[in-house]
């Protein structure tokens, strides 16, 4: 329950600055109750506002779809979130033990995508930065700028991130999708195997995977 409270709030980018006071409150209601676990659940569920509330499933899923979690969650905690997702996605036939010490966070569509990853309309962008486009000569079309802005919104979301061992991660780098795809498909991680099933990796695929991982997260981090 404590991990569920912390993980949901972290993914939803809610503040941690008053956790010292909140924890004292949790301890107080547990101490005063004949059923401390039920008291803790009630206290977590009853919080309101940004400081103490427990995000609901819809907020959690929407945060996975829209928030740039790569930039907001420290890498050690982000690896833990992905490890928990990995084990939740596994079946009884998965036999490999995973430890986060050998794994790093990888962008599927790379942060430096302009050279090898055309936009959905087939055009190439001269830069990954939507702001830089306004200063180029000749100025790119409004359609191209809109596509670059859209890509910049999803590249650091959870649906475009995964775990790879620290040897595979540097070898993939900024390579095009055809070069990356087979390595994902052959991965031993449940997180990765379905990624390689797609003939292309784009904004819509990223949003779909973000929503899927958000729904899995909602089943992992629950107060029930």
ChimeraX commands (.cxc) that place a marker at each C-alpha (Angstrom):
marker #1 position 0.00,0.00,0.00 radius 0.5
marker #1 position 2.83,2.40,0.79 radius 0.5
marker #1 position 4.53,1.60,-2.52 radius 0.5
marker #1 position 1.21,2.07,-4.35 radius 0.5
marker #1 position 0.77,5.48,-2.75 radius 0.5
marker #1 position 4.30,6.60,-3.61 radius 0.5
marker #1 position 4.40,5.10,-7.11 radius 0.5
marker #1 position 1.08,6.58,-8.22 radius 0.5
marker #1 position 1.97,10.01,-6.92 radius 0.5
marker #1 position 5.40,9.86,-8.57 radius 0.5
marker #1 position 3.97,8.86,-11.95 radius 0.5
marker #1 position 1.37,11.62,-11.67 radius 0.5
marker #1 position 4.12,14.11,-10.75 radius 0.5
marker #1 position 2.55,15.07,-7.44 radius 0.5
marker #1 position 4.74,16.74,-4.84 radius 0.5
marker #1 position 6.69,14.80,-2.22 radius 0.5
marker #1 position 7.59,17.83,-0.12 radius 0.5
marker #1 position 5.15,17.13,2.76 radius 0.5
marker #1 position 5.67,13.37,3.07 radius 0.5
marker #1 position 7.24,13.78,6.52 radius 0.5
marker #1 position 4.01,15.28,7.88 radius 0.5
marker #1 position 1.78,12.92,5.92 radius 0.5
marker #1 position 3.58,9.84,7.25 radius 0.5
marker #1 position 3.19,11.08,10.83 radius 0.5
marker #1 position -0.54,11.41,10.16 radius 0.5
marker #1 position -0.69,7.87,8.79 radius 0.5
marker #1 position 1.13,6.52,11.83 radius 0.5
marker #1 position -1.21,8.37,14.16 radius 0.5
marker #1 position -4.41,6.95,12.66 radius 0.5
marker #1 position -2.89,3.45,12.57 radius 0.5
marker #1 position -1.85,3.70,16.21 radius 0.5
marker #1 position -5.33,4.78,17.24 radius 0.5
marker #1 position -7.16,2.02,15.33 radius 0.5
marker #1 position -7.90,-1.58,16.22 radius 0.5
marker #1 position -7.31,-2.37,12.54 radius 0.5
marker #1 position -4.20,-0.43,11.51 radius 0.5
marker #1 position -4.17,-1.69,7.91 radius 0.5
marker #1 position -7.77,-0.62,7.31 radius 0.5
marker #1 position -7.00,2.71,8.97 radius 0.5
marker #1 position -4.02,3.28,6.69 radius 0.5
marker #1 position -6.09,2.45,3.61 radius 0.5
marker #1 position -8.82,4.87,4.70 radius 0.5
marker #1 position -6.28,7.61,5.39 radius 0.5
marker #1 position -4.62,7.19,2.00 radius 0.5
marker #1 position -7.97,7.12,0.21 radius 0.5
marker #1 position -9.30,10.22,1.94 radius 0.5
marker #1 position -6.48,12.59,1.04 radius 0.5
marker #1 position -7.41,15.60,-1.06 radius 0.5
marker #1 position -5.42,18.10,-3.08 radius 0.5
marker #1 position -1.96,17.85,-4.59 radius 0.5
marker #1 position -0.20,17.31,-1.28 radius 0.5
marker #1 position -1.81,14.07,-0.08 radius 0.5
marker #1 position -4.34,12.50,-2.44 radius 0.5
marker #1 position -4.11,9.00,-3.91 radius 0.5
marker #1 position -4.45,9.34,-7.73 radius 0.5
marker #1 position -7.26,7.26,-9.23 radius 0.5
marker #1 position -6.84,4.82,-12.12 radius 0.5
marker #1 position -7.88,7.28,-14.81 radius 0.5
marker #1 position -5.41,9.91,-13.63 radius 0.5
marker #1 position -2.65,7.31,-13.49 radius 0.5
marker #1 position -3.37,6.11,-17.04 radius 0.5
marker #1 position -3.60,9.65,-18.39 radius 0.5
marker #1 position -0.28,10.55,-16.74 radius 0.5
marker #1 position 1.32,7.56,-18.45 radius 0.5
marker #1 position -0.09,8.79,-21.77 radius 0.5
marker #1 position 0.91,12.42,-21.46 radius 0.5
marker #1 position 3.72,13.08,-18.97 radius 0.5
marker #1 position 7.43,13.05,-19.83 radius 0.5
marker #1 position 8.34,10.62,-17.06 radius 0.5
marker #1 position 11.90,10.16,-18.32 radius 0.5
marker #1 position 12.60,13.75,-17.30 radius 0.5
marker #1 position 10.70,13.76,-14.00 radius 0.5
marker #1 position 11.53,10.44,-12.29 radius 0.5
marker #1 position 15.11,9.63,-11.20 radius 0.5
marker #1 position 16.57,6.68,-13.14 radius 0.5
marker #1 position 16.78,4.32,-10.16 radius 0.5
marker #1 position 13.09,4.75,-9.36 radius 0.5
marker #1 position 12.12,4.60,-13.02 radius 0.5
marker #1 position 13.97,1.28,-13.37 radius 0.5
marker #1 position 12.04,-0.05,-10.38 radius 0.5
marker #1 position 8.74,0.99,-11.98 radius 0.5
marker #1 position 9.68,-0.83,-15.18 radius 0.5
marker #1 position 10.80,-3.93,-13.28 radius 0.5
marker #1 position 7.40,-4.09,-11.58 radius 0.5
marker #1 position 5.72,-3.68,-14.98 radius 0.5
marker #1 position 7.92,-6.42,-16.43 radius 0.5
marker #1 position 6.92,-8.96,-13.81 radius 0.5
marker #1 position 3.25,-8.00,-14.13 radius 0.5
marker #1 position 3.41,-8.64,-17.90 radius 0.5
marker #1 position 5.03,-12.05,-17.56 radius 0.5
marker #1 position 3.36,-15.43,-17.85 radius 0.5
marker #1 position 4.22,-18.61,-15.99 radius 0.5
marker #1 position 6.45,-19.61,-18.92 radius 0.5
marker #1 position 8.92,-16.75,-18.36 radius 0.5
marker #1 position 11.94,-18.16,-16.56 radius 0.5
marker #1 position 14.57,-15.42,-16.62 radius 0.5
marker #1 position 15.30,-13.58,-13.40 radius 0.5
marker #1 position 15.77,-9.85,-13.89 radius 0.5
marker #1 position 17.78,-7.50,-11.69 radius 0.5
marker #1 position 17.88,-3.79,-12.24 radius 0.5
marker #1 position 21.66,-3.63,-11.82 radius 0.5
marker #1 position 22.19,-4.90,-15.39 radius 0.5
marker #1 position 19.46,-2.84,-17.02 radius 0.5
marker #1 position 19.17,0.72,-18.26 radius 0.5
marker #1 position 16.30,2.84,-19.54 radius 0.5
marker #1 position 16.18,2.98,-23.35 radius 0.5
marker #1 position 14.19,5.22,-25.66 radius 0.5
marker #1 position 12.59,3.17,-28.42 radius 0.5
marker #1 position 12.15,6.17,-30.71 radius 0.5
marker #1 position 15.41,7.96,-29.82 radius 0.5
marker #1 position 15.67,11.46,-28.45 radius 0.5
marker #1 position 17.93,12.29,-31.42 radius 0.5
marker #1 position 15.54,11.04,-34.10 radius 0.5
marker #1 position 15.79,13.62,-36.87 radius 0.5
marker #1 position 18.46,11.84,-38.95 radius 0.5
marker #1 position 16.96,8.35,-39.13 radius 0.5
marker #1 position 13.28,8.65,-38.16 radius 0.5
marker #1 position 10.98,10.41,-40.66 radius 0.5
marker #1 position 7.78,12.01,-39.40 radius 0.5
marker #1 position 4.43,10.22,-39.91 radius 0.5
marker #1 position 3.89,12.02,-43.24 radius 0.5
marker #1 position 7.24,10.76,-44.55 radius 0.5
marker #1 position 9.06,14.10,-44.24 radius 0.5
marker #1 position 12.36,14.44,-42.43 radius 0.5
marker #1 position 12.85,17.20,-39.90 radius 0.5
marker #1 position 16.12,19.17,-39.73 radius 0.5
marker #1 position 15.92,19.17,-35.93 radius 0.5
marker #1 position 14.21,17.48,-32.99 radius 0.5
marker #1 position 13.45,20.82,-31.36 radius 0.5
marker #1 position 10.08,22.37,-32.21 radius 0.5
marker #1 position 11.35,25.78,-31.06 radius 0.5
marker #1 position 14.38,25.73,-33.35 radius 0.5
marker #1 position 12.18,25.33,-36.42 radius 0.5
marker #1 position 10.99,28.93,-36.13 radius 0.5
marker #1 position 14.53,30.20,-36.72 radius 0.5
marker #1 position 15.40,28.18,-39.82 radius 0.5
marker #1 position 15.63,29.56,-43.33 radius 0.5
marker #1 position 13.60,28.67,-45.25 radius 0.5
marker #1 position 11.05,28.23,-42.48 radius 0.5
marker #1 position 9.46,24.74,-42.44 radius 0.5
marker #1 position 5.76,24.37,-43.14 radius 0.5
marker #1 position 3.18,24.61,-40.39 radius 0.5
marker #1 position 2.32,20.94,-40.94 radius 0.5
marker #1 position 5.90,19.86,-40.33 radius 0.5
marker #1 position 6.16,22.03,-37.22 radius 0.5
marker #1 position 2.93,20.50,-35.86 radius 0.5
marker #1 position 4.29,16.98,-36.39 radius 0.5
marker #1 position 7.56,17.82,-34.65 radius 0.5
marker #1 position 5.64,19.32,-31.70 radius 0.5
marker #1 position 3.52,16.17,-31.47 radius 0.5
marker #1 position 6.57,13.91,-31.50 radius 0.5
marker #1 position 8.28,15.98,-28.82 radius 0.5
marker #1 position 5.27,15.36,-26.55 radius 0.5
marker #1 position 5.59,11.55,-26.66 radius 0.5
marker #1 position 9.30,10.79,-26.95 radius 0.5
marker #1 position 9.89,10.85,-23.17 radius 0.5
marker #1 position 6.58,9.25,-22.14 radius 0.5
marker #1 position 6.48,5.79,-20.60 radius 0.5
marker #1 position 5.21,4.18,-23.82 radius 0.5
marker #1 position 8.46,5.06,-25.59 radius 0.5
marker #1 position 10.70,3.77,-22.81 radius 0.5
marker #1 position 11.80,0.27,-21.91 radius 0.5
marker #1 position 14.53,-1.73,-20.19 radius 0.5
marker #1 position 17.61,-3.09,-21.97 radius 0.5
marker #1 position 20.78,-4.62,-20.67 radius 0.5
marker #1 position 23.66,-2.19,-20.57 radius 0.5
marker #1 position 25.39,-3.85,-23.53 radius 0.5
marker #1 position 22.43,-3.61,-25.89 radius 0.5
marker #1 position 21.53,-0.04,-24.99 radius 0.5
marker #1 position 24.60,1.72,-26.50 radius 0.5
marker #1 position 24.52,-0.51,-29.60 radius 0.5
marker #1 position 20.97,0.59,-30.46 radius 0.5
marker #1 position 21.50,4.30,-29.94 radius 0.5
marker #1 position 19.78,6.48,-32.54 radius 0.5
marker #1 position 19.47,3.77,-35.18 radius 0.5
marker #1 position 16.43,3.50,-37.43 radius 0.5
marker #1 position 13.50,1.26,-36.53 radius 0.5
marker #1 position 14.40,-1.60,-38.90 radius 0.5
marker #1 position 17.76,-1.95,-37.14 radius 0.5
marker #1 position 16.20,-1.89,-33.67 radius 0.5
marker #1 position 13.14,-4.02,-34.30 radius 0.5
marker #1 position 14.72,-7.49,-34.38 radius 0.5
marker #1 position 16.63,-6.88,-31.13 radius 0.5
marker #1 position 13.40,-6.00,-29.34 radius 0.5
marker #1 position 11.60,-8.99,-30.83 radius 0.5
marker #1 position 14.34,-11.36,-29.60 radius 0.5
marker #1 position 14.47,-9.86,-26.11 radius 0.5
marker #1 position 13.84,-12.10,-23.11 radius 0.5
marker #1 position 11.84,-9.32,-21.42 radius 0.5
marker #1 position 8.05,-9.36,-21.69 radius 0.5
marker #1 position 8.23,-5.55,-21.91 radius 0.5
marker #1 position 10.09,-5.78,-25.21 radius 0.5
marker #1 position 8.82,-8.77,-27.15 radius 0.5
marker #1 position 5.60,-7.14,-28.39 radius 0.5
marker #1 position 7.42,-3.94,-29.38 radius 0.5
marker #1 position 9.16,-5.79,-32.20 radius 0.5
marker #1 position 5.85,-7.07,-33.57 radius 0.5
marker #1 position 5.09,-3.68,-35.10 radius 0.5
marker #1 position 6.32,-2.90,-38.64 radius 0.5
marker #1 position 6.71,0.73,-37.62 radius 0.5
marker #1 position 7.11,2.64,-34.38 radius 0.5
marker #1 position 5.38,6.00,-34.28 radius 0.5
marker #1 position 3.42,8.43,-32.12 radius 0.5
marker #1 position 0.23,6.36,-32.21 radius 0.5
marker #1 position 2.08,3.18,-31.17 radius 0.5
marker #1 position 3.70,5.09,-28.32 radius 0.5
marker #1 position 0.36,6.37,-27.05 radius 0.5
marker #1 position -1.17,2.90,-27.28 radius 0.5
marker #1 position 1.69,1.38,-25.28 radius 0.5
marker #1 position 1.56,4.21,-22.74 radius 0.5
marker #1 position -2.12,3.50,-22.13 radius 0.5
marker #1 position -1.48,-0.24,-21.89 radius 0.5
marker #1 position 1.31,0.26,-19.33 radius 0.5
marker #1 position -0.86,2.70,-17.40 radius 0.5
marker #1 position -3.59,0.07,-17.11 radius 0.5
marker #1 position -1.04,-2.50,-15.93 radius 0.5
marker #1 position 0.30,0.01,-13.40 radius 0.5
marker #1 position -3.22,0.47,-12.05 radius 0.5
marker #1 position -3.40,-3.26,-11.28 radius 0.5
marker #1 position 0.01,-3.32,-9.61 radius 0.5
marker #1 position -0.25,-0.29,-7.35 radius 0.5
marker #1 position -3.58,-0.65,-5.63 radius 0.5
marker #1 position -4.82,-0.29,-2.05 radius 0.5
marker #1 position -6.88,-3.50,-2.30 radius 0.5
marker link #1:1,2 radius 0.2
marker link #1:2,3 radius 0.2
marker link #1:3,4 radius 0.2
marker link #1:4,5 radius 0.2
marker link #1:5,6 radius 0.2
marker link #1:6,7 radius 0.2
marker link #1:7,8 radius 0.2
marker link #1:8,9 radius 0.2
marker link #1:9,10 radius 0.2
marker link #1:10,11 radius 0.2
marker link #1:11,12 radius 0.2
marker link #1:12,13 radius 0.2
marker link #1:13,14 radius 0.2
marker link #1:14,15 radius 0.2
marker link #1:15,16 radius 0.2
marker link #1:16,17 radius 0.2
marker link #1:17,18 radius 0.2
marker link #1:18,19 radius 0.2
marker link #1:19,20 radius 0.2
marker link #1:20,21 radius 0.2
marker link #1:21,22 radius 0.2
marker link #1:22,23 radius 0.2
marker link #1:23,24 radius 0.2
marker link #1:24,25 radius 0.2
marker link #1:25,26 radius 0.2
marker link #1:26,27 radius 0.2
marker link #1:27,28 radius 0.2
marker link #1:28,29 radius 0.2
marker link #1:29,30 radius 0.2
marker link #1:30,31 radius 0.2
marker link #1:31,32 radius 0.2
marker link #1:32,33 radius 0.2
marker link #1:33,34 radius 0.2
marker link #1:34,35 radius 0.2
marker link #1:35,36 radius 0.2
marker link #1:36,37 radius 0.2
marker link #1:37,38 radius 0.2
marker link #1:38,39 radius 0.2
marker link #1:39,40 radius 0.2
marker link #1:40,41 radius 0.2
marker link #1:41,42 radius 0.2
marker link #1:42,43 radius 0.2
marker link #1:43,44 radius 0.2
marker link #1:44,45 radius 0.2
marker link #1:45,46 radius 0.2
marker link #1:46,47 radius 0.2
marker link #1:47,48 radius 0.2
marker link #1:48,49 radius 0.2
marker link #1:49,50 radius 0.2
marker link #1:50,51 radius 0.2
marker link #1:51,52 radius 0.2
marker link #1:52,53 radius 0.2
marker link #1:53,54 radius 0.2
marker link #1:54,55 radius 0.2
marker link #1:55,56 radius 0.2
marker link #1:56,57 radius 0.2
marker link #1:57,58 radius 0.2
marker link #1:58,59 radius 0.2
marker link #1:59,60 radius 0.2
marker link #1:60,61 radius 0.2
marker link #1:61,62 radius 0.2
marker link #1:62,63 radius 0.2
marker link #1:63,64 radius 0.2
marker link #1:64,65 radius 0.2
marker link #1:65,66 radius 0.2
marker link #1:66,67 radius 0.2
marker link #1:67,68 radius 0.2
marker link #1:68,69 radius 0.2
marker link #1:69,70 radius 0.2
marker link #1:70,71 radius 0.2
marker link #1:71,72 radius 0.2
marker link #1:72,73 radius 0.2
marker link #1:73,74 radius 0.2
marker link #1:74,75 radius 0.2
marker link #1:75,76 radius 0.2
marker link #1:76,77 radius 0.2
marker link #1:77,78 radius 0.2
marker link #1:78,79 radius 0.2
marker link #1:79,80 radius 0.2
marker link #1:80,81 radius 0.2
marker link #1:81,82 radius 0.2
marker link #1:82,83 radius 0.2
marker link #1:83,84 radius 0.2
marker link #1:84,85 radius 0.2
marker link #1:85,86 radius 0.2
marker link #1:86,87 radius 0.2
marker link #1:87,88 radius 0.2
marker link #1:88,89 radius 0.2
marker link #1:89,90 radius 0.2
marker link #1:90,91 radius 0.2
marker link #1:91,92 radius 0.2
marker link #1:92,93 radius 0.2
marker link #1:93,94 radius 0.2
marker link #1:94,95 radius 0.2
marker link #1:95,96 radius 0.2
marker link #1:96,97 radius 0.2
marker link #1:97,98 radius 0.2
marker link #1:98,99 radius 0.2
marker link #1:99,100 radius 0.2
marker link #1:100,101 radius 0.2
marker link #1:101,102 radius 0.2
marker link #1:102,103 radius 0.2
marker link #1:103,104 radius 0.2
marker link #1:104,105 radius 0.2
marker link #1:105,106 radius 0.2
marker link #1:106,107 radius 0.2
marker link #1:107,108 radius 0.2
marker link #1:108,109 radius 0.2
marker link #1:109,110 radius 0.2
marker link #1:110,111 radius 0.2
marker link #1:111,112 radius 0.2
marker link #1:112,113 radius 0.2
marker link #1:113,114 radius 0.2
marker link #1:114,115 radius 0.2
marker link #1:115,116 radius 0.2
marker link #1:116,117 radius 0.2
marker link #1:117,118 radius 0.2
marker link #1:118,119 radius 0.2
marker link #1:119,120 radius 0.2
marker link #1:120,121 radius 0.2
marker link #1:121,122 radius 0.2
marker link #1:122,123 radius 0.2
marker link #1:123,124 radius 0.2
marker link #1:124,125 radius 0.2
marker link #1:125,126 radius 0.2
marker link #1:126,127 radius 0.2
marker link #1:127,128 radius 0.2
marker link #1:128,129 radius 0.2
marker link #1:129,130 radius 0.2
marker link #1:130,131 radius 0.2
marker link #1:131,132 radius 0.2
marker link #1:132,133 radius 0.2
marker link #1:133,134 radius 0.2
marker link #1:134,135 radius 0.2
marker link #1:135,136 radius 0.2
marker link #1:136,137 radius 0.2
marker link #1:137,138 radius 0.2
marker link #1:138,139 radius 0.2
marker link #1:139,140 radius 0.2
marker link #1:140,141 radius 0.2
marker link #1:141,142 radius 0.2
marker link #1:142,143 radius 0.2
marker link #1:143,144 radius 0.2
marker link #1:144,145 radius 0.2
marker link #1:145,146 radius 0.2
marker link #1:146,147 radius 0.2
marker link #1:147,148 radius 0.2
marker link #1:148,149 radius 0.2
marker link #1:149,150 radius 0.2
marker link #1:150,151 radius 0.2
marker link #1:151,152 radius 0.2
marker link #1:152,153 radius 0.2
marker link #1:153,154 radius 0.2
marker link #1:154,155 radius 0.2
marker link #1:155,156 radius 0.2
marker link #1:156,157 radius 0.2
marker link #1:157,158 radius 0.2
marker link #1:158,159 radius 0.2
marker link #1:159,160 radius 0.2
marker link #1:160,161 radius 0.2
marker link #1:161,162 radius 0.2
marker link #1:162,163 radius 0.2
marker link #1:163,164 radius 0.2
marker link #1:164,165 radius 0.2
marker link #1:165,166 radius 0.2
marker link #1:166,167 radius 0.2
marker link #1:167,168 radius 0.2
marker link #1:168,169 radius 0.2
marker link #1:169,170 radius 0.2
marker link #1:170,171 radius 0.2
marker link #1:171,172 radius 0.2
marker link #1:172,173 radius 0.2
marker link #1:173,174 radius 0.2
marker link #1:174,175 radius 0.2
marker link #1:175,176 radius 0.2
marker link #1:176,177 radius 0.2
marker link #1:177,178 radius 0.2
marker link #1:178,179 radius 0.2
marker link #1:179,180 radius 0.2
marker link #1:180,181 radius 0.2
marker link #1:181,182 radius 0.2
marker link #1:182,183 radius 0.2
marker link #1:183,184 radius 0.2
marker link #1:184,185 radius 0.2
marker link #1:185,186 radius 0.2
marker link #1:186,187 radius 0.2
marker link #1:187,188 radius 0.2
marker link #1:188,189 radius 0.2
marker link #1:189,190 radius 0.2
marker link #1:190,191 radius 0.2
marker link #1:191,192 radius 0.2
marker link #1:192,193 radius 0.2
marker link #1:193,194 radius 0.2
marker link #1:194,195 radius 0.2
marker link #1:195,196 radius 0.2
marker link #1:196,197 radius 0.2
marker link #1:197,198 radius 0.2
marker link #1:198,199 radius 0.2
marker link #1:199,200 radius 0.2
marker link #1:200,201 radius 0.2
marker link #1:201,202 radius 0.2
marker link #1:202,203 radius 0.2
marker link #1:203,204 radius 0.2
marker link #1:204,205 radius 0.2
marker link #1:205,206 radius 0.2
marker link #1:206,207 radius 0.2
marker link #1:207,208 radius 0.2
marker link #1:208,209 radius 0.2
marker link #1:209,210 radius 0.2
marker link #1:210,211 radius 0.2
marker link #1:211,212 radius 0.2
marker link #1:212,213 radius 0.2
marker link #1:213,214 radius 0.2
marker link #1:214,215 radius 0.2
marker link #1:215,216 radius 0.2
marker link #1:216,217 radius 0.2
marker link #1:217,218 radius 0.2
marker link #1:218,219 radius 0.2
marker link #1:219,220 radius 0.2
marker link #1:220,221 radius 0.2
marker link #1:221,222 radius 0.2
marker link #1:222,223 radius 0.2
marker link #1:223,224 radius 0.2
view
